[in-house]
Amino acid sequence: MKRRIITACTALLLGTGAWMPAAQAASFSSIQPYLTDYKYGFTDGAKLVSKPVYDEFSRYSNYTIVTKAGKQGILDNKTGKEITPAIWDNIQLPSPGKIAIVQKGGWSQYVDLTNGKLSAKFAGAHTYYLSAAHDTVINMVGQTSMLLDPSGKELIKPFAGKLSFVELVNPQDADNPDANPVRYPLASVGKQITLYDPATFAPKFTLKNAELIPNEGGPKTAYLKVRSGGKEGLVDVSGKNVLAPNYKALYFWNNGFVRVEGPKGAGLWKDGRMLAEPQFAGVEILGNEKDVYLTMDKDTVTYYSISKRTSHTLRKGAQYLRDGYVLGQDTQTGLYGIVEIGGKTVVPFAYPKVEGPPAAQVLVRADGKKGLIPGWNKPMREPEFWFDSYTTLGSYSMLSIKDGNRIGLYSESKGLIFPPQENTVISYDSSTNQVLVRTADGKTTAYGFDGEIKGDSAPPREEVLSERLKSTGTPGTGYVLVDRQTGETISKAYRSIYMERGGSKLIVAIGAKVADLYSETGELLTKDIQIPQVPDSPYQPSVSFATIDNVTYTAGVKADSDKVALIQIAGGQIQPVTDFAYETVTARNTSGKLFFMLSRPDGSYDVWAKLNGQMARQLEGISELVAQEGLDRLFVRQGIGWDVYTSEGKRVTNGGYRSLNYLDTGDGKPGAIAYQDARTGLYGLLGVGGNVLTGPNYENIYLSKSVFPQIWNDAGQPPYLFTARQQIGYLGQDGKELFHTAFLTKSPVLTYRPMTVQAFPAYQSLVRQNALELIALDKPYSWQVGIDSKRQFFANLALYLGLPKEAGKEEVLAYLVSKGIIKEDANRTIMSENDLYALCYYMETGQASQMTSLDLLRWANSRGLVRGKNPEPIMDLYAYYHELFFRELLHTPAGKKAAQPKKLSAAALTPAQKQMLTSMILVGGKPVEQLPLPLPQDTMAKALQTLTDQYNKQAKQLLAAYLAQN
């Protein structure tokens, strides 16, 4: 990975004493990069082996390519010695090898990396894969050509001519698309070609008075196409003619076919046999059909089967359908029929006309009636039914068939699925991709493009759940549990029923707002305690389970309360583990150990986990918790401070840190924890056990591989990089300082993008995503970090509707239903996207929508509210709704009138506000986010103060311009 950094030039004298105290000297196994004034230099740990003058670099196993002012050079990774200076336009390091390919001014040379010696100049150099024995070879080309190994060995010595590569398969594999070709070097000198063995590089043959005709990008072939005496022919890998050079032109086709052009016309050759002498007006093959070819004369076309040695002649214009079937006209009568190549006539030649595209082609009888030719995967035969006309429904997969006053439905995959009947209306619903059939009795049936009945009209669907139970039902009527032995229904209807996949052998029955659990024999387990449906999202499971030591855990709720408890299910019994005092239960894990976070009404959390075989509360009243992948530790925030805990809930630090960040070196060794001191804001390192490795001495600490990803595979790379007091350096695994030098010797040259709405995309993006970050309205809307998004969304919606701010989801939805803004739905568990569209329509018009669901969807689509087909799952539903709600609010006249810009404070910028302003900073003309390391804190603080002041002056104009555009 490369990063380009352009900053103000630096002028530094290289002096070990001035840069790095001797006491800090360490020896690195390979040179490591450092940054000074945002230019790259290199150190061996004991001294600086190069000045910081490079704009970027790329690391290879033994060498580093460096770039300076657009030119490239090479350094040795062990010593930092300059192998070749940064004077080249481009450098390639074939790996593994001992040479480099360098280019400058249109010429290519190669450099011996052991001594820096340069070769003669060539017009170009190209690296190829040749074979397993020589996976990399280098073709030096020009008036003189040669072939090199990356070691510098001459595989084909220099000669005055052109060297190219040809790919040939074994003749028996010519019709195998998966056959692996062998790549051969081929030399062309004047009108002489020589083919070389790709393993020994000894000549296999030489042909005089012959030129190679390249097969660049053509089908796989076993032969070389050559020109001799102005005529073309084919030669095999031994140099033997397999088709003498007697033809005007040859063309390689798929599956070993070769089109042959002679003075009398076109012909076809394959496998050493002339299938059709070159005397026809044209010849063709059919895609990847290996057994069929065609010849064409002035008025006829003939289809041949090679294996069956048969042919069928039809009038010109015949059409190959599929699976060996051809639709065409009899040469004598001109009537249409269908014949199987190499077989019999399957549809008699009795039809005067054919209509329609290939996807819905019809034969037309003499009386004008039409019959469909069977589609893909259907047996080829005469049409089974006849009609007057058809209409496509969304695609050619579904057709509305009209015969007189009767209308029916045809599916390409299922055939005639609804025979034509009178008083039938068939339409296509683009919002659901379904075809709707309404019959004379007013009943509507929905069909998918697979021809299956959908929705309420669908036949009951059965699913075997256990040896004793199955479920049956439809989405419209719901699903019930049925005893497979007696056929008796043993449950009420649910929205869905399924077997839990976590090994608990529980059957989960999803109701309107809660779920029931059944044993695999049909016993109802949730009699007094049921399972609440959380999280509140259509893209995640309605209920979730976790199993520890063969005991299954989840959330439970009683009928007379909305508070939940952690419950356990074992031996067919449900028992509460905690009080019914919580809002949610979420299973988490660290290093494979499961624990549960239970949220309280005040927003704090309790942590429950198994300790000594018993489920117990490990932490109480915490604000936030982070579990790190691969680390048997928890980061816990209580109040404003973070500390490290074991996975059993034991506190191992008492720092009350401002932040904690696990730095995983990814090399199998334990990483370290970067902590931020609560008082100074500076950083230090903790061991994974919580022990202090360094004091809070650093402005930033990073994983070295995240700052310098170019050397991610260097085992000698020190694990951590720091910046502090205008310095940059490395820290070891134990936190010991290994190296440091100057980070900045002068102030970076900062400029700013113009603060206009057109040049400030981050402003527009933030207003769309979270308008409350930048805009104040006439009510105390809020969106606070760490507060449940559902609670915040409905609180904001309550304010908009004039309800008390503490009104929650149930109260808000009840109000919307009472006003007719959304439709009543007893099974509603979440606010659906259709509900949101109806709300947005009310916001825009001040009236409840009376539109159908389809019309409402079309209206929402015209407003840009619909995410389109196959959208990404919404991970936080109500955060997404919040974005659309305020976007629509700012579309309305009332919202535009009430909107006022918030005044920002540089000392209290939110992360989103800071990111927005930071996007406007340029360092040496380049965006600040492209720097490998951020600006020092004091430099960034000054820049953000400047931008905050500028923003506050222009906030009204920015908001006005945004509202005018939206």
N, C-alpha and C positions, 0 to 999 in steps of 0.2 A: 504494500500500500504506500502511495506517495502523497506527501503534502507539500504544497508550494507556499513558501513564506517569503514575502517581499516587504522589507522595512527600510528605514533609513540606513545608509551605509555605516559601517563601523570601522574605526581605525584604532587598533590595539597592538601594543608591543607585547610579544610573547615572553613572559618571564616567570619561571616557576615560583620564585619567592614571592612575587607580587600577586600571584593568582591563588596559590594553594600552599598553606603552611606545610612544612615537611612532616610535622606530626600527624597530618591527615593522610599521608601517602599510603596507598594500597595498590596492590598489583592485580589487575584484571586479566583474565585468560585471553580476552580479545578486546580490541579497542571499543570504547563505548561513547555514544554521542553526548554532547552537552549543548546548551543554547546560551548564547550571549548576544544581547540586542536582537533576538529572534533570528540569528544566523547559527548554523550548525558548525560545531567543531568536534574533535575527538580526543579522548584521553585514554591512557593505558592504566589509569589509576594513580600512577606515581608522578606523571607529568602530562602536560598537554602536548599531544603529538601533532596537532594541526591547529591553526588559527580558526576562529569562528567566522568563516567566510562563505560557507556553502548555503545554498537556498533549499536544497533537499538532498535526500540520499536514498539508496536502495541497498539492502544488505543481502549478500549471498554467502555461501558456506565458507569461503576463504577470502573473499574480496568484497569491497564496498564501492558501488558507483556513486560518485558525488556530483552535484550540479552547482555550477557557479556562473551567474550571468548568462544562463541558457546553454552553457557548454558543460560537457561531462568529462570526468576523469576517474581514475581507479586508485583506491588505497588498499594496502594489505591489512587484513583483519587482525593479524597477530601484532604487527609492529606499528601500523599506521603509516608505513613508508609509502610515498607516492610512486605507484608503478608507472602511471602516465598522467601528465597534468590535465587539468580541465580545459581542454582545447578542442574537444571532439563534438560534432553535432549529435552523435548518437553512439552508444556502446551496447553491445550484447555480450553476455557471459554465458556461453553454452555450458550446461551443467550435466555431469561433472566434467571438468576440463582444465587445461593449463594455458588456454589461449583466450583472447577476447577479440571480438570483431568490432572495429572502430570505423566510423564514417565521418568524412568531412569534405565539403565542397563537391559532393556527387561521386567521390571515390571511396572505396572500401579497402581496408587492410586488416591484417590480423597481427596481434601483439603476443609475443611469448611472455607470459606473466612471470616466468622465473627470472628473466633478465631484461625485460622491457624492449626487446628487439622487435623492430617493425618489418613486416613483409613488403613485397612489391605492391603496387596499386592495382586494384581490380575495379571493374565497372560496378560490381554489386556483390553481395554476399547473402546467402539464404540458408537458413537452418531447416533441416528436414528430419522427420522420423524415417528410418530406413527399415530396421528389423529388430528383433529381440537382441541379436548379437551386436547391432550397431543402432541403438535407439536414437542417436543423434549424429548426424553428419552435416558438414558445412560445404556448400557449393559456392566456390569462388568463381565468378563469371566475368566475361569480357572477351576481348580478342584472344586472350589466353584464359583457359579454365582449368580448375583442379578440384579434387574432392578431399576434404580434410576430416580427420577425427578430432574431437575436442581436446585430445592430448597434444595435437599439433602434428600427428603422423599423417603423411601423405598417402591416402588410400588410392587415389588415381593421380598420377603425377601430372604436372602442368603440360597442357597441349594446346596447339593453336586451333581452337574450335569451340563448339558449344556443348555443354553438359546438361542433360535434362534427366527426368525420371519418368518411367512408364510403369503402370500397374497392370499386372496380368494374373488371371486366375487359371487354375487347371482346366483343360478343355471340358472335362466331365462336370465342372461346377459352373459352366457359363450361364446356365439358367437358374442358378441358386442365388437369390438376392442377398443371402446371408454369408456367402462365401467370402473368405478373407483373401484379398489379392496380395501378391508378392510385388514389392517395389524394386525395380531394376534401374541402375544407372545406365544411361545411354549417351555415347559421344557421337556428335555429328561434325565431321570434318569435310568440307566441300560436299561432294555427292557420295559420301561414304559414311555408313553408320556402324558402330560397334556396341554390342550389348555386353554388360559386365555381370558377373556373378555377384549377388548382393552380400555374400558371406566372405568369399576369397578375393573378390575384385579382379579376378582373372577374366580375360575376354571369353565370352561364350561363343560368339561368332562375329564376323565382320562381313558386311555386304557392300560391294562396290556398286557404283552407278545406282544408288538408292538413297531416297530421302524419307525421313520419318514424317508421317502426317499425324500430329498430336491428337489424342483422344481426350482432350481436356474437358472434364465435367461430363463425359459421356457415360453410357452404361458399362458395366463390367464386361471385360472381354478377355479371351485367351490369346489374342493375336495382335501383332503389330500391323498397322496399316502403313504401307510404304508406297512411294511413287517411283517408278522406274521407266525411263523412256517416255514420260508424259502420261503413262497409264498407272492405274492403281491396282494393288493386290494385297494379299494377307500373308504374313510370315509368322511361324510359331516360334517358341522360345529357343529352339535349336537353330533357327535361321532357315528352316525349310519352307518352301512355298506351299501353302495350303490352298491358296486361290491365286493362280498366276496373275501377274500384273498386265491384264488385258482389258481393263474396264475404265470407262470415263470417270466414274465416281463410285465410292463405297461409303455406306453409312451404318455405323453400329447402332442396333436397336436392342431393346430389352430381351432377356432370355436367350441370348446367343444368336438372334436373327441379324442378318446383314442385308441391307438393301443394295442391290446391284444395278447400276445404270450402264447400259451399253448403247450402241448406235441405233438399235431397233426399239428400245424402250426399257422398262424397269423390270427387275426380277427379284428373287429372294433366295438367300443361301443360309444354311444352318448345319452345323455339325458335319462339315465336309460334303454336304449334298446340296445340289442346286434344286430347291423345291419348285421354283418357277423360273424358267429361262427368261432372260431380260428382253422381253418382247411385248410387255403389256403397257397399257396407258398408265397404270398405277398399281402399286401393291401396298398392303397395310397389314399390321398386326393389331390385336385387340388388347391394349394395356399389358397386363401381366398374364394373359392367356398364353400358355406354353404350347398348346396343341392346335391352335387355330390361326389361319392367315387368310388373306383375301387377295384376289386379283381383279383388276377392273379393265373392261374394254369400253368402247364408246357408249353402249347402251345397257350393259349388264355388269353385275358384280357376282363373283363366285366365292363362296365360303368353303374352306377345306379343313378337314380334320386329318392331322398328320398320322395319328395312331390308328384311326379307322380307315384311312386311305379312301375317304368319301368326299364328295363335293355337292354343293347345291348352288344352282345358278338362278338369280333373280334379277328383276329389272334394277337399273341404277337408282340409288336412293334408299335401298333397303337399310334397316336399322337394327343393330345388335341390341337386344334387350338386356339379358342377363343369363347366367347359368347355361350358356350355349344355345339360347333361343334367339332367332332372328325374325323380325317382322318385315315383310316385303310383298312385292307384287309378282304374281306369276308372269313369266315372260310371254305367254301366249294370250291370256285373258285380261291381264292387267288388274285382276282382283287381288285383294289383300288376304294374307294368311300368316301363320307362324309355323316355322319349321325348326326342329332341333338339329344343330350341326352334327353330322355323323349319325343322325337318327331319322325319325319319321316326322310327318306333318302332324302337329298337335292341334292346330286350328286351321280348318280347311280354307283354301283360297276361294272364298265366296263373298267377300265384303267389298263393296265398291269404294269405300272411303275410310280414312283414319283421321281423327281429330285430337287435339289437345297436346300439352307438353308431356315429356316422358313420365313425370310424376303422376299424371292422371290421364293416361292415354285411353281413347275409346275407339272401338270398331263401330262403324255405322252400317246398319242393314239397308237394303234397298228401300224399305218403307220409312227410313229416317230415324228409326229407333237406335239408341246408343247402348253399347255394352262395354264395361270397363275391362281392360286387360289386367290380369292379376298383378299386384305389386310385389315388392320384395318379400321373400320368405313365404309366399303363397304358391301353391301348385299351379303350374302353367296349364291352362285349359280354356275352353270357350267360355264367354261370359255366362254367368248364371242368371242374371236378370237384365232387363232392358228398360230404358227410360227416355225422356225427352231432352233433359238438360241437367247440368249440375252447377253448383256454386261452391267455391273454396271457402273454408271456415278457418281463418287464421293461417293455414298452410294447406298443402296438398295432402296432408295426413288425414284430414277429415273433409268430407264432401257432403253437401246437401243435395240429395237426388230428387228431381221432380219428374213425375210421370202423370201427365194430365193434371188433375186437381190434387193429386196425392203427392206427399213429400216424405222422404225417408233419409236415413243417415248412413253413410258408408265410411268405414275406417280402413285405412291402408293396411293396418296390422291385423284387424279382426274381420274384415269383410263387411257385409251388410249387417249392421247391428240394430237397425230400426227400419223394418220394411215400410215402404211408402204407404201413408194413410191420409185420408182427407182431414181438413181442418187442423193441420199440424203446423206449428211455427217453430223454425229452427234458427238459432242465432248464436253468435260467438261473443263471449265475455272476455275482453282483452285483459281485464284486471286479474282474472283468475286463470286465464288460459284454458277455459273450459267451454264446451259446446252445450247449449241449453236446448232441450227438446220439450216444447209444450204441446200436449195433445188436446183433443177436443174436449175432454173432461176437465181441463184446466190444470192437470198435473204436469209438473216440470221435472225433468230428469237431467242431471248434469253428467257429461262425459268428459274424461280427460283425453289427451291426444293419443294415449295408448289404447283408446277404445273402451276403457273400464268405466263403470258407473261410479260417480263420486258423490260425496256429501250424504244428505239424508236419503237420497234415492238409492244409495249403494246397498247391495245385499249384506246381511249381517256377516261380520268378519269374526272368525274363530281363531283362538290361539291357545295351544296347550301350555299350561303353566306348571303343572306337577302331575304326578301319577294319578292323583285324585281329581284335579281341578282343571277347568278351562274357562276362558272368558269368551263372551260373544256379545255382539251388538254393533251399532253404527255410531259415527260421530254425532248424528242428530238425536238419536234416542238414548244414547249412553250405552255403557257396557255393564254386564252382570257376570257374577261368578256362577258356574254351573258344575254340579257334581257329575263327573264323567261316567260314573257307574250307573246312577239312577236317572240322569238327565234333569234332575231337579235344580231349579234356580235357588241359590242359597244366599243371595245378597241383594241389596237395593242397586239401583243404577248409578254408575259413576261416570265421570268424564273420561277416565282411562283406568286400565288395570294392567299391571305388569309384575313380573318376578324381579325382585331386587337382585342386582348382579354381584353384590359384594360378598356372596357366600353365606349370607344370613338365612337364606331360604324363606324370606318373608315375601308375601304377596302384598303389593302396594296398590291401594284403590284411591284414586284422586277424586275428591268431591269438589264442591264449589269453592270452599275456603279452607277446608282441612282434609286430611287424608286418613283413611283407616288402614289397619294392618291385619292381615289374615295369615294363619299358619298354612303350610303346604297341604294340610288336610282339610282346610276350610274353617277353622275356628277363628272367630272374631276376637282379636286381642285388644283392640282399642275400644273398650267399653266405657271407662270413666275418663280416660286420657286419650286425646287424639293428637295427630301430628299436624302442626301448622305448616302452611305452604310458604316457605321462604327459600331463597331470596325472591323478592318481588320482581321477577324478570322473565320474559317469555323465552329467553335464550339459555337459561340454566335450569337444572333439575328443580322440580317443585319441592321435593323433599330430598334430603341427603342423609346418609348413614355412615358411621365409622365403626369398625370392629376392632376391639382390643382384647386379646386373650379369650377369644370365642364369645365375647359379650358385645352386643351391638348397641350403639349409642346414637341418639338423635334428640331433637327438640320435641317437647310435649306441651299440650295446652289442655286446660279443663274447659268444659262448656260454659261455665259462668265467669270466665276471665279471659282477658287478652294477653296476660303475662305468661311467659313460657318458662320451662325448667329443662335441665338436662335430664333425660330419662335413659334407662337401660332396659334392654329386652333380652331375656335369657330364660330358657326352660318354659317358653310359652307364657311368661309373665312380664308385665310392664311395671316398672317401679321408678319413681322419681329419685334422682340422685341429689338434686338441689331443691331449694324452695322455688315456687312459681313466682319469681320476682324479676325476670329478665325479659328483654325485648327480642333478642336473637341468640342463637347458638351456632357457632362456626367452628368446624374442625380445622386444625392446623397441624403442621408437623415440622420438626427440625431433626435432621440426621436420622430420619426414619421413626422418630418417637412422636406419637400422636398426643395432642392436647386440645383443649376446647377453650375458646374465648366466648364468654357470655357477656353481652352488653346490657348495661343497666339503663333505666330511663334518663339518668342525668348525663349519659354519654360516656361514662367510664366503663371499664371492663374488669371482670374477674376471670382468672385462669384456673381451669380444673384439669387435673391430670392424674394418672395412676402412680401411686407411690407406695411401695411395699405391698403391692397387690390390691390396694384400695384406691378408689377414685376419691380425690380430696381437692380442696381449694388450695392452690399453690400461691396465687397472687390475688390481691384484692384492691379494687379501686384504682387501677392503672389507667393512664390516658391513651397509650399507644404501645404496640408491640411489633417488633420485626424479627422474623425467623430467617436465618441465613442458610441457604443451600450449602450442604457440606460442612456446616459448623454446628457443633453441639452446644450452642449458646443462644441465648435470647437477648435482644436489645429492648429494654423496657423504659418507657417514659412515664414518670409520675410527676404531675405538675408540668414544669418547663424543663426538667432535667432528665437526661438519659443515663442508664447504667446497664452493666452486663450482668446477666443471670445465667445460671445453669438451666438445662432443660427441665430439671426438677423444681425450679423456682427459687433456688438459692442465690442470693445476691453476692456477687464477687467483686464489685467495685463500689466505691462511695463517692464518685466524682461529681455526680449531678451534671454530666457533660451537656454541652450545647448540642452536640451531634455525635453519632458513632457510625463508622463505615467500615465494613469488613473488606480487607484487601487480600483477595485470594490469588496467590501466585500461580496456581494451576499446575504446579510441577510435582504434586504429591507431597510437598512439604507444608507444614502449617503456615497459614498466612499471618497477618497481624491486623489489629483493629486501630484504625485512625480515629482519634478522639479530638474533639474541639473543646478547649477549655472554656468554661462558662464565664469566667471573668475577663480574660484577655481576647478570646476569640481565636487564639493561635492553636496550632495542631501539634499533637504528639502521637506516639505509638504505644499500644498495649499489646501484650501477648494474648493468645487466645484464652489463656487462663485468667485474664484480667490483670496480670502483673504489669507494672509500668516499665516500658522499655526506654522511652525518652520523655523528657519534660516537654511542656508545650512551647517549643522553641521555633516552630515553623509556620510560615504563612499558609502553605499548602503541602500536603503529602499525597503522592499518587503511586499507583502501580507503574513501574517503569515501562512495562509493555503497553500500557494504555497511552502513554505519552509518545513512545517511540515504537509503534506497532511494526515498523520495518524490521525489527530484530526480535520478533516474538519467539523465534526458534533458536535463539542463541543461549546455550546453557550457561554461559559466563555472564549473562546480563544481571547486574545487581537488582534485587527485587523492588526497591522503593526509590522514588525520586522526590526531592523536596525543593521548595523555594523558601528563602528567608532573608530578610534584610538585604535585598538586591543581590542575593546569591542563589546559586543552584547547585545541587549535589545529589549524591547517592547515599542510601542507607542500606545496611546489610540485614540479614534475616533477624538478627538480634537487636536491630535498631541502632547499631554502631554506625557513626558517620564515616564513610569510606572515601569521600572525595567532595570537594566543593570548589567553585570558581565563581567569577562574576556573572550574574544573570543580566543585569542592565548596567551599562556604563553611562548612559545618557537617557533622557526622557524620550519615549517613543513618540513618533510624529502622528498625532491623532487628528483626523478630520471627521466630519459628520455628513450623513446624507441629508438632503433637503427635507424638511418636515412638512411635506404636503401629502394629501391623502393618496395621490397616485404613487409617490415614492416611498410610502410607509405601509407596505403590505402587512406588517406585524400588527399595526393599529387596527386595520380592517378585520384581520383574523381574530384578534382578541375581542373586539366588539361583537362579532358574530358568535364566538364561542362562550363568552362570559361578559355580557354587557355591563354587569354590575361592577366589574373591575375599573371601568372608566366613566360610567354614566350614573348620575343620580336622577331619580324620578320623584314624583310627588308623594310617594309612600315609602315607608322604611323597608324596602325589599333588601334581602341579604342572601349571601351565599358564602358560608364560612368553611374553611378547611377543617376537616376532622368531624364535621357534623353529617349525619346520615342524609344522603342526597334525596331520598324519598320525603323525609320530614321537611327538608328545606323547600323542595319544589311545591309541596302542598301548602306550606305556610305562605309562600309567595303568591300562589294561586288564590289562597283565601283572602289575602290583602286586595288582590285585583277584583275579586268578586264582592268585596265589602263585608266579608266574614271576619270573625276574630282571628288574629294571627295564630293563636294556638290551635285553630281548627286543623284536624288531621285529614288523612285520606278519606275516611268513611264520611265525615261531615261534608267535605268538598264534593265528593262524587254524588252524595245524596242531594246536595243543592243543585248541581248541574243537571241531574235527572229531573228534579222538581221543576226546573225552568225549561225543560225540554231541549236543553243544549246538547245533551247526549241521551241516547235511548236507554230505557230501563233494561237491565240484564241481571237476573238473579244469580247467574253463574260468573259474573264479572269478578275476577280476583286482582286484576291490574287495570290501570288505565291504558287501553290499547292505543295503537297508532291511529286507528279510525276515530277513537274518542278525541284524540288530540287534534285531528283534522277538523272535527266538528267544533271544538273549542276555538280553533283559529278562525273558522268561518264566522263564529259569533263575535270574535274580537274585531274582525274586519267589517262586518255588516251591522252588528248590534242586534241581530235576529238569529233565532235557532234555525238550523238547516232543515229544510223539508225535502232535501234531495235523496235519491237512492244512494246506496253505498257506492255504486259504480260512478255516479255523477259526482259524489263528494270526493272520491279518489281522483277523478279527472281534475276537479277544481284544485285539490291539494297539489297535484302534479304541476299544474300551471303556476302555482306559487313557489315551486321549488322545494316543497316539503317532503315529497316522496323520494326515497333513496334509490329507486330504480330496481331492476331485476337482480337477483342473487347478491343482495347487499351483505356486507360484513356484519357479523353479530354485534349487537349493542351490549357492551359489557356493563355499562352503568346506565340503565334505562332512564332514570329520572334526571341525571345530569344531561342526557341528550334532550329530554323534554324541556328542561330549563333553557337550553340553548335556543330551541325553536320558539318557546314561549316569548322570550325577550326579543328575539329577532322579529317575530310578528308584532309584538307590542310597539316596537320602533317603526313598523310599517304603517301603523294607524295614525291618523291625524292627532288624536289625543296623546298618543305616546310620543310623537315627534314634538308636540308642543310642551310636554312636561319634561322632556329629556334635557338635562343640564350636565356639562362636564364636571367630573370630580377634580378637585385640586390635588395633585400628587405631592408627596413629601419624599425627598431623596433619602431621608433617614428612616422612612417607614414604607419603602416600596415592597409590595407583595412579590413573590417569585415571578408571577405572570407579568406584572408591570415592569419588573427589572429586565426580564427577558425581552419584552417589547422594545424598551429603550436601548438595550445593548445591541439589538440588531441594526441600529443606526450608526454604530461606531466603525470607522475605518482606521486601520493601522497601516501606514505606508500605502494607502490606496486599496487595501484588501480588507474584507469583512473580519471583524475581531473574532468571530466564532470559528474562523479557519486557522487561528493560531494554535500551535500544539500545546501551548500553556497560556492560561489567562493572564491578563495584565495584573501587575501588583495591585494590592487592595487599595492603596492610597491613590494610585493613578486611576483605577476604575471608579473610585468614589468621586473624584473630581469630575470625571467624564459624565457620570450619572447625575451629578449636581447640575452640570451645564445643560444636559439634555432635559432634566426635570424642569429647570427654569424656562427653557425654550418651549417645552411642551405646554406648560401652564399658560404661557403667553399665546399660544396658537391653538389651544384645546377647543375654543368655541368655533374657530374656522374649520378645524378638522371634523368636529361633530356635524357642523352644518353641511359640509361637503359630503360626508358619509350618508347623512339622512337624505340629501338631495339625490344621491345615486341609488338609494334603496327605498 
